Amino acid sequence: MQPSLNATVFIVDDDASVRDALAWLLRSRHLLSETYAAGEEFVAMLEAGYAPAQPACLLLDVRMPGMSGLALFDKLAERGLVEVMPVIFLTGHADVPTAVDMVKRGAFDFCEKPFSDNALVDRVEQALRRSDEVLVARRERKLVQGRLAELTERELDVMRLVVEGLPNKLIADQLDISVRTVEVHRARVFDKMDVKSAVELANVLRGP
């Protein structure tokens, strides 16, 4: 994914000068950003109904008055947002061990202050690509689930055996139906799942 206006970088930092500098830096690389002065403000935005539909990532200060960056990270994890909104911690030297621990717990990365502008934006772009991949995978899973919901019980039975690699004759024997009936159900499964072969069907069900 190339940086685009469809991607958003969220910045949560209690230092206004840092927020402004980061927003300017991101604009220079054609990236949109939204800034928040406190973790509580960001949580309020989430609770107002935010649902990730476009690539996003979060630049998050470790130490802030009130809700810390670590506490906010935990809330994101509870909501299942850490995958779709990768978190890059902004940390001072003393907080590096804590940031490393956060990476082990699912954060995307951390950048130690003062950080290199180019290195930081490069990591932001990588985080946005990760977010995009997760969103695409989720949309594909939802599409597959919708197609599966259209299959009849018998079509599901046939599909499972097709994916196992059984030929039509053995499928017919196992389900106690005619080979012709298996062929009809198989064709309907392929049509509804928008595939042309058993291998393609198995790959679709396996997912990205």
Secondary structure, 3 states (H helix, E strand, C coil): CCCCCCCEEEEECCCHHHHHHHHHHHHHCCCEEEEECCHHHHHHHHHCCCCCCCCEEEEEECCCCCCCHHHHHHHHHHCCCCCCCCEEEEECHHHHHHHHHHHHCCCCEEEECCCCHHHHHHHHHHHHHHHHHHHHHHHHHHHHHHHHHCCCHHHHHHHHHHHCCCCHHHHHHHHCCCHHHHHHHHHHHHHHHCCCCHHHHHHHHHCC
